[in-house]
Amino acid sequence: MANSPGARRILPCLAAGCAGLLGTPAAAQLPGGNEKIVLEAVPLEINTQKNTAKLRDVVITQGATRIEAAEADVKGGLDFEDGTWTISGNVRINSEGGNLRSDKATVSFSGNLISRAVITGTPAQFEQTRKDGSIARGRASTMDYEIRTGTVSFRENAWLSDGCNEITGPQLVYNIKSQSVAGGTRTAGATGRIRITIQPNDANGKKPCAAPADPKK
């Protein structure tokens, strides 16, 4: 497998940190100016002295990012200037076409921006429909999503797949914006060994798991 064309293309990328989760990379885009944050929830308790709150049926949106959860425990107030929210119960985070699902997450706000979400589950799940029609899926015990860069770090039993080929390891990093593996295995140390499984082509030279052709083309 190490001498196959797919492996020769993928392994240098993983070592150096580059685009292309077993496929064609796309250009990454950084977010533009600040956009308003909209919060919808049922308030259970708001303590203005301690700057804390407890909310239910929470929906937070900012630009292309949408966060949903059954409950939220807020520290730092509701103005989103600088705070940490612990959300739990059917957590859903949608951003840039990526969908993250888990039991619990810690969401950080900084300067009126949703800056980061650390997602935990048994395991936490990730899914994104890529531009070529394939579906990227991932899972891990912990996912660390940096909203500004669009990168999701999969830690502890990390697994990524484009529906055909698979990458597993203790830590993997996927970029939602460029729809590609972004690196991260370089710093994993002696325990950072990864495994790549590449499906061979069939007798017609096509992968049996390839995305179907677009009928409009």
C-alpha positions in Angstrom: 0.0 0.0 0.0 2.9 2.4 0.8 4.0 2.3 -2.9 0.5 2.9 -4.3 -0.1 6.3 -6.1 -2.7 7.2 -3.5 -0.3 6.6 -0.6 2.6 8.4 -2.3 0.3 11.5 -2.6 -1.3 11.3 0.9 1.7 10.5 3.1 3.8 13.7 2.3 0.7 15.8 2.8 0.1 14.3 6.3 3.7 14.8 7.2 3.8 18.4 6.0 0.3 19.5 6.7 -1.5 20.2 3.4 -4.8 20.1 1.6 -6.6 17.1 0.2 -8.4 14.5 2.4 -7.9 11.7 -0.2 -9.1 14.1 -2.8 -8.8 17.5 -4.5 -8.2 20.5 -2.3 -10.2 23.7 -2.3 -9.0 27.2 -1.4 -9.6 28.1 2.2 -11.3 31.4 3.0 -10.9 33.3 6.3 -14.1 34.9 7.8 -14.9 38.5 6.9 -16.0 41.2 9.3 -17.8 40.7 12.5 -21.4 39.5 12.2 -24.2 39.8 14.8 -24.8 37.0 17.2 -28.4 35.9 17.6 -29.5 33.9 20.7 -32.8 32.1 21.1 -33.4 30.3 24.4 -35.7 29.8 27.4 -34.1 31.5 30.4 -34.1 29.4 33.6 -31.8 31.5 35.7 -29.9 34.7 35.1 -27.5 36.1 37.8 -26.3 39.5 36.9 -24.1 39.8 40.0 -22.1 36.6 39.2 -22.5 37.2 35.4 -23.9 33.7 34.9 -27.0 32.1 33.4 -28.7 28.8 32.8 -30.7 28.4 29.6 -32.8 25.8 27.9 -33.6 25.0 24.2 -30.6 27.1 23.1 -29.9 28.2 19.5 -27.0 30.5 18.7 -26.3 31.8 15.2 -23.5 34.0 13.8 -23.0 34.1 10.1 -22.6 30.6 8.8 -22.3 29.1 12.3 -25.3 27.7 14.1 -25.1 26.0 17.6 -28.0 24.1 19.1 -28.3 22.4 22.5 -30.9 21.3 25.1 -29.2 23.3 27.9 -26.5 25.9 28.4 -24.5 26.9 31.5 -23.1 30.4 30.9 -20.1 32.0 32.6 -19.1 35.5 31.5 -22.6 36.9 30.8 -24.8 37.0 27.8 -23.1 39.8 25.9 -20.6 37.5 24.1 -17.7 39.8 24.8 -15.6 37.2 26.7 -17.4 34.2 28.0 -17.6 30.4 28.2 -20.7 28.4 27.6 -21.0 24.7 28.6 -23.8 23.2 26.5 -25.2 19.8 26.7 -28.0 17.5 25.4 -28.2 16.8 21.6 -25.5 19.3 20.8 -25.4 20.3 17.1 -22.8 22.7 15.6 -23.2 23.6 11.9 -20.6 25.7 10.2 -19.3 26.1 6.6 -21.2 23.0 5.6 -19.8 20.9 8.4 -22.0 19.3 11.0 -20.7 18.3 14.4 -22.8 16.3 16.9 -22.1 15.3 20.4 -23.3 15.0 24.0 -21.5 18.0 25.4 -19.4 21.0 24.3 -17.6 24.0 25.7 -18.1 27.1 23.5 -15.8 30.1 23.9 -16.7 33.7 22.9 -14.2 36.4 22.4 -14.7 40.0 21.1 -18.3 39.2 20.2 -17.2 36.3 18.1 -17.8 32.5 18.4 -14.2 31.6 18.6 -13.9 27.9 19.6 -15.9 24.8 20.5 -14.4 21.8 22.3 -16.8 18.9 21.7 -16.9 15.6 23.6 -18.9 12.5 23.1 -18.9 8.7 23.0 -17.8 9.5 20.3 -18.4 12.9 18.9 -19.4 12.8 15.3 -18.6 14.9 12.2 -20.0 15.0 8.7 -19.6 17.3 5.6 -20.8 16.9 2.0 -17.8 17.8 -0.1 -17.8 19.7 -3.4 -17.2 16.5 -5.4 -20.3 14.9 -3.9 -18.5 12.6 -1.5 -19.3 12.8 2.2 -16.4 13.3 4.7 -17.2 11.7 8.1 -15.2 11.7 11.3 -15.4 10.7 14.9 -13.3 11.0 18.1 -13.7 11.3 21.8 -12.8 15.0 21.6 -13.1 17.5 18.7 -11.6 20.9 19.0 -13.1 23.3 16.5 -11.4 26.6 15.8 -14.0 28.7 14.0 -11.7 31.3 12.6 -9.5 28.8 10.8 -12.2 26.3 10.2 -10.1 23.4 11.5 -11.4 20.5 13.5 -8.8 18.6 15.6 -9.9 15.0 16.3 -8.3 13.6 19.4 -8.4 10.1 21.0 -9.4 7.3 18.6 -9.6 9.7 15.7 -11.1 8.4 12.4 -11.7 10.3 9.1 -13.2 9.0 5.9 -14.3 10.4 2.5 -16.7 7.4 2.1 -14.0 5.4 0.4 -10.6 5.8 2.0 -9.9 6.1 5.7 -7.3 7.7 8.0 -7.1 6.7 11.7 -4.8 7.8 14.5 -4.5 9.4 18.0 -4.9 12.9 16.4 -6.1 14.1 13.0 -6.9 17.7 11.8 -9.5 18.4 9.1 -10.2 21.8 7.6 -13.9 22.4 7.0 -13.3 25.4 4.7 -10.8 23.7 2.3 -12.4 20.3 2.8 -9.1 18.7 3.4 -6.7 17.1 6.0 -4.8 20.0 7.5 -2.0 18.2 9.3 -1.6 17.9 13.0 0.0 14.5 13.1 3.5 16.0 13.1 3.3 16.9 16.8 1.8 13.7 18.0 5.2 12.3 19.0 6.0 8.6 19.4 2.3 7.7 19.8 1.4 9.6 16.6 1.4 6.6 14.3 -1.4 6.8 11.7 -3.1 4.2 9.5 -4.3 4.9 6.0 -6.6 2.5 4.2 -7.0 3.1 0.4 -9.6 1.3 -1.6 -8.2 -0.1 -4.9 -9.8 0.6 -8.3 -12.1 -2.0 -9.8 -11.6 -3.7 -13.2 -12.9 -0.6 -15.0 -10.3 1.6 -13.2 -12.9 3.2 -10.9 -13.2 3.1 -7.2 -16.3 1.0 -6.1 -17.1 3.6 -3.5 -16.7 6.7 -5.8 -19.4 9.4 -5.7 -22.0 9.0 -8.5 -21.8 11.3 -11.4 -23.9 14.5 -11.4 -26.9 13.8 -13.7 -27.0 17.5 -14.7 -23.5 17.3 -16.2 
